[in-house]
């Protein structure tokens, strides 16, 4: 009447079987992600270097401008 003693249904999650094709696809995906990650990190480093160079050049321009005003 109240559900006591009834057999409860258990949700069983079946684990997928990994075939050789699935493993190959996963390895290819991981290789692609690895390549993309390396490219992104290299680009980030390149942009950081470019930013540092830009700051140096802007400081030179500011210094020249300041010197020109003082004269």
Secondary structure as the mmCIF struct_conf table of DSSP 4:
data_model
#
loop_
_struct_conf.conf_type_id
_struct_conf.id
_struct_conf.beg_label_comp_id
_struct_conf.beg_label_asym_id
_struct_conf.beg_label_seq_id
_struct_conf.end_label_comp_id
_struct_conf.end_label_asym_id
_struct_conf.end_label_seq_id
BEND BEND1 UNK A 3 UNK A 3
TURN_TY1_P TURN_TY1_P1 UNK A 4 UNK A 5
HELX_LH_PP_P HELX_LH_PP_P1 UNK A 6 UNK A 10
HELX_LH_PP_P HELX_LH_PP_P2 UNK A 12 UNK A 17
HELX_RH_AL_P HELX_RH_AL_P1 UNK A 20 UNK A 70
#
